[in-house]
Amino acid sequence: MRKVMGIIFQRWDHKLQIFTMNRGISTIPFGGRYRLIDFPLSSLVNANIHSIGVLGGTKYGSLIDHLGTGQEWSLHRKTQDLAILPAIQNYSIEPGTFFDLRELYPSKLFIENQTTINMILFQPSNVIHNLELKQIMDVHFNKGNDVTIVTGNGYLEESIGSADENRRKWHGKEVLAVLVQRNIITQVLDRMNQGGAFDLLNMIRRNQEHLRVNVVQHKGYYREISQIKGYYQANMDMLEASVRKELFGGERKIYTKSKDNHPTQYINGSQVSNAWIASGCQVAGTVTNSIVSRETMIGVGSEIHNSILMQRARIGQGVHLEHVILDKAVTIRDNTVLKGSKEEPVVISKGSVI
């Protein structure tokens, strides 16, 4: 029998602190209506993985609010299992660490109680993708592998000492998912009291002579979100038809928390070009090449270009925004001008009034 548990974890080695003062990286808004966690979580659900643990970190209020009962992901039935796990990162993590298993130790009992599980699939919460995990798992089980590592396309280093791809090295920042035998993880958790770091990828590297390790390349779209530039570019990617089709147009859906908003209202004289505008907005100005989230108001005569507006932004009249990122509930007063660049967009923190 093959049964897999999914573990979605936070990444700590990011430069998005302006967004994570009051939330974890997993619930940073994205693409007008999503949160970053929606992508790995949807991939697990689409692969029929219904036992899922999400490591909450120290700021998981927004995570609880977003996931709720798991209804949008069909994880609210008695036969499903969605849990927010109490991971607390209170120790230093070395740069380049993929996932330190010490974060999983407070949830050791949760792992041990999953007695029917024989594999655990780890995913970071800050990568945009739509992985075909079901096919990857089929290959994993059919070949009898101990570990399968999913990387981005073209990022594997040259093989070391052998042409066998099972001996190739990989970079933590370029790994999208790791599927590993449950008993390997439980053995590591049992040794936690010995101290030291327990990075998942380093552990696999050190023991690859004794493990059947397979490396699979994801050749489709993906983008890691760990800095402002990457966050900005990933949102702008959503304006490209080919990216939208790959992420949202296939059989594998991306699910998110639903909102019963009214349709967006476009006031006479408004102009919109190549923009992704969510529900519940009111647009009375000009919007081009931009992402506008739910319940945002854009006043008369305002121009929004190459920008990202998160939920409930209030844009006054005569405002000019160019290469700007507004966190949630930001108010921009009349006739304000903010200009950044593609390389360094202007970022305004949550709830600010400018």
C-alpha positions in Angstrom: 0.0 0.0 0.0 1.2 3.5 -0.8 0.1 6.4 1.4 1.8 9.8 1.5 1.7 12.6 4.0 2.4 16.2 2.9 4.5 18.6 5.0 4.5 22.3 3.9 7.1 24.4 5.8 8.1 28.0 6.1 11.4 29.4 4.7 13.4 31.6 7.0 16.2 32.6 4.7 14.3 35.3 2.8 14.4 39.0 2.4 10.7 39.8 2.7 10.6 41.1 6.2 8.4 44.1 5.2 5.7 41.5 4.4 6.3 39.1 7.3 6.1 41.5 10.3 2.6 40.2 11.0 2.4 37.0 9.0 4.5 34.0 7.9 5.9 33.9 4.4 3.3 31.2 3.5 0.4 33.7 3.6 1.9 36.6 1.7 -0.8 37.6 -0.8 -0.1 36.9 -4.4 -1.7 37.3 -7.8 -4.7 39.4 -6.7 -6.5 36.6 -4.9 -4.1 33.9 -3.8 -1.6 33.3 -0.9 1.8 31.7 -1.5 0.7 28.5 0.3 -2.1 27.9 -2.1 0.3 26.5 -4.7 2.0 23.7 -2.8 -1.2 22.9 -0.9 -3.2 22.6 -4.2 -0.4 20.4 -5.7 -0.8 18.0 -2.7 -4.6 17.9 -3.0 -4.4 17.4 -6.8 -2.2 14.4 -6.2 -4.8 12.9 -3.8 -2.7 13.5 -0.7 -5.2 14.3 2.1 -3.0 14.0 5.2 -1.2 17.3 5.3 0.7 19.2 8.0 1.5 22.9 7.6 4.3 24.2 9.8 3.0 27.5 11.2 6.1 29.1 12.7 5.6 31.9 15.2 3.1 34.1 13.2 0.3 31.8 12.1 -2.8 33.8 12.8 -3.2 34.6 9.1 -2.5 31.0 8.3 -5.4 29.8 10.5 -7.7 32.4 9.0 -6.8 31.5 5.4 -7.0 27.7 5.7 -10.0 27.6 8.0 -11.5 24.1 8.0 -9.8 23.3 4.7 -13.1 23.4 2.8 -11.8 25.1 -0.3 -9.2 22.3 -0.7 -11.7 19.5 0.2 -9.8 18.8 3.4 -12.7 19.3 5.8 -14.2 15.8 5.6 -13.8 13.2 8.4 -11.5 11.1 6.2 -9.1 14.0 5.6 -6.4 15.4 7.9 -5.2 19.0 7.7 -3.2 20.2 10.7 -1.3 23.4 11.5 1.8 22.2 13.3 3.4 24.2 16.1 6.9 24.7 14.7 8.9 27.3 16.5 12.2 28.4 15.0 14.3 29.5 18.0 17.8 28.6 16.8 20.1 29.7 14.1 19.8 28.2 10.6 22.8 28.1 8.3 22.5 29.9 4.9 21.4 27.5 2.1 19.5 25.2 4.4 16.5 23.6 2.7 14.6 22.4 5.7 15.9 21.8 9.2 14.1 18.9 10.7 14.4 20.4 14.1 11.4 22.4 13.2 9.4 19.2 12.9 10.4 17.9 16.3 7.5 19.6 18.3 5.2 17.7 15.9 7.0 14.3 16.4 3.9 12.8 17.9 1.8 13.9 15.0 4.2 12.1 12.6 4.4 8.9 14.7 0.6 8.7 15.0 0.3 8.5 11.2 0.9 4.8 11.3 -0.5 4.1 7.8 1.8 6.6 6.1 4.9 5.2 4.4 6.2 8.4 2.6 6.4 12.1 3.5 6.5 14.7 0.8 8.1 18.0 1.9 7.5 21.3 0.1 8.5 24.9 0.9 5.6 27.3 1.0 7.2 30.1 -1.0 7.5 28.6 -4.5 4.9 29.3 -7.3 4.3 26.2 -9.4 1.8 23.6 -10.4 3.6 20.3 -9.9 2.4 17.0 -11.4 3.1 15.2 -8.1 0.9 12.2 -8.9 3.2 11.2 -11.8 6.3 11.8 -9.7 5.0 9.6 -6.9 4.1 6.8 -9.4 7.7 6.7 -10.6 9.0 6.9 -7.1 6.9 3.8 -5.9 7.4 1.8 -9.1 11.2 2.1 -8.9 11.2 1.4 -5.2 13.1 4.6 -4.4 13.9 5.8 -0.9 14.1 9.5 -1.9 12.9 11.5 -4.9 14.0 15.1 -5.2 12.2 17.5 -7.5 14.3 20.3 -8.9 13.7 23.2 -11.2 14.6 22.7 -14.9 18.3 22.9 -15.7 19.7 23.5 -12.2 21.4 20.2 -11.5 25.1 20.3 -11.0 27.4 18.0 -12.9 27.5 14.5 -11.6 30.2 13.6 -9.0 32.2 10.5 -9.5 29.6 8.8 -11.7 27.3 9.4 -14.6 24.5 7.9 -12.5 21.9 10.7 -11.9 21.3 9.3 -8.5 24.7 10.7 -7.5 24.2 14.2 -8.7 24.2 17.1 -6.3 21.5 19.7 -6.0 21.0 23.2 -4.5 18.5 23.7 -1.7 17.1 26.9 -3.3 16.4 25.0 -6.5 14.5 22.1 -4.9 10.8 22.2 -5.2 9.8 19.0 -3.3 11.4 16.0 -1.6 9.6 12.7 -1.2 11.3 10.5 1.5 10.5 7.3 3.4 8.6 8.1 6.7 10.8 5.7 8.7 13.9 7.7 7.7 12.3 10.9 9.1 11.2 9.2 12.3 14.7 7.8 12.9 16.1 11.3 12.6 13.5 12.8 15.0 14.5 10.1 17.5 18.1 11.3 17.4 17.2 15.0 17.9 18.5 15.0 21.5 22.0 14.5 20.2 22.1 18.1 19.1 23.3 19.6 15.8 21.6 20.7 12.6 19.5 18.3 10.6 19.0 19.8 7.2 16.9 17.4 5.1 19.0 17.7 1.9 22.4 17.4 3.8 21.1 14.4 5.5 20.3 12.7 2.2 23.6 13.8 0.7 25.6 12.2 3.6 23.7 8.9 3.2 23.2 8.7 -0.5 25.5 5.7 -0.7 22.9 3.8 1.3 19.8 5.3 -0.3 18.0 4.9 -3.6 17.8 8.6 -4.6 16.1 9.7 -7.8 16.2 13.3 -9.1 13.3 14.6 -11.2 13.3 17.9 -13.1 10.2 20.1 -13.2 10.3 21.6 -16.7 7.4 23.9 -16.3 7.0 27.3 -14.8 8.1 27.9 -11.2 9.5 30.9 -9.3 10.9 31.0 -5.7 9.7 34.0 -3.7 12.4 35.0 -1.3 13.1 38.6 -2.1 11.2 41.7 -3.3 12.5 41.5 -6.9 11.4 37.9 -7.2 8.0 38.6 -5.7 7.5 41.5 -8.1 8.5 39.5 -11.1 6.4 36.5 -10.2 3.3 38.7 -10.0 4.1 40.4 -13.3 4.5 36.9 -14.8 0.8 36.4 -14.1 0.0 38.9 -16.9 1.5 36.5 -19.5 -1.0 34.3 -21.1 1.3 31.3 -21.3 2.1 31.4 -17.6 -1.6 31.8 -16.6 -2.5 28.9 -18.9 0.1 26.6 -17.3 -0.7 27.5 -13.7 -4.5 27.8 -13.9 -5.7 26.5 -17.2 -5.2 22.7 -16.8 -6.9 19.9 -14.9 -4.8 20.6 -11.8 -6.6 23.6 -10.2 -5.1 26.1 -7.8 -7.5 26.5 -4.9 -7.8 29.4 -2.5 -10.1 30.9 0.1 -13.3 32.0 -1.5 -14.8 35.5 -1.1 -18.4 36.4 -1.8 -17.6 39.8 -3.3 -19.6 41.7 -5.9 -18.1 42.0 -9.4 -15.6 44.8 -10.0 -17.2 48.0 -11.0 -15.6 50.1 -13.8 -16.6 53.7 -13.7 -17.2 55.6 -16.9 -13.9 57.0 -18.1 -11.7 54.3 -16.5 -9.2 52.5 -18.7 -7.7 49.1 -18.1 -5.0 47.3 -20.2 -3.2 44.1 -19.5 -4.2 44.0 -15.9 -5.4 41.3 -13.5 -8.1 42.8 -11.3 -9.9 40.7 -8.7 -13.5 40.9 -7.5 -15.0 43.6 -5.3 -13.0 46.5 -6.7 -14.0 49.9 -8.0 -11.9 51.4 -10.8 -12.3 55.0 -11.8 -8.8 55.6 -13.1 -6.3 54.0 -15.5 -4.6 50.6 -14.8 -2.0 49.1 -17.0 0.3 46.0 -16.6 -0.7 45.7 -12.9 -2.2 43.2 -10.4 -5.1 44.6 -8.3 -6.4 42.6 -5.4 -9.9 42.2 -4.0 -11.9 45.2 -2.6 -9.5 47.9 -3.9 -10.7 51.4 -4.8 -9.0 53.5 -7.4 -10.0 57.1 -7.6 -10.8 59.3 -10.6 -7.7 60.5 -12.6 -5.4 58.0 -10.9 -2.8 56.0 -12.9 -1.5 52.6 -11.8 1.3 51.3 -14.0 3.4 48.1 -13.5 2.3 47.8 -9.9 0.9 45.3 -7.4 -1.9 46.4 -5.1 -2.9 44.0 -2.3 -6.3 43.7 -0.8 -8.3 46.7 0.3 -6.0 49.4 -1.1 -7.6 52.9 -1.2 -6.2 55.0 -4.0 -7.3 58.6 -4.0 -7.8 60.9 -6.9 -5.0 62.0 -9.2 -2.5 59.4 -7.8 0.3 58.2 -9.9 1.9 54.8 -9.0 4.6 53.2 -11.1 6.6 50.0 -10.1 5.0 50.1 -6.7 3.9 47.3 -4.3 1.3 48.1 -1.7 0.7 45.6 1.1 -2.9 45.1 2.4 -5.1 48.1 3.5 -2.8 50.8 2.3 -4.3 54.3 1.7 -2.7 56.6 -0.8 -3.9 60.2 -0.5 -4.9 62.4 -3.5 -2.3 63.6 -5.9 0.5 61.4 -4.5 3.2 60.2 -6.8 5.3 57.1 -6.1 7.8 55.8 -8.7 10.2 52.8 -8.4 11.7 50.6 -11.0 11.5 47.0 -12.1 14.7 46.2 -10.3 13.8 48.2 -7.1 10.0 48.7 -6.8 8.7 51.0 -4.1 7.2 48.9 -1.2 4.6 50.3 1.2 3.9 48.2 4.4 0.5 47.0 5.5 -1.9 49.6 6.8 0.2 52.6 5.8 -1.3 56.0 4.9 0.8 57.9 2.4 
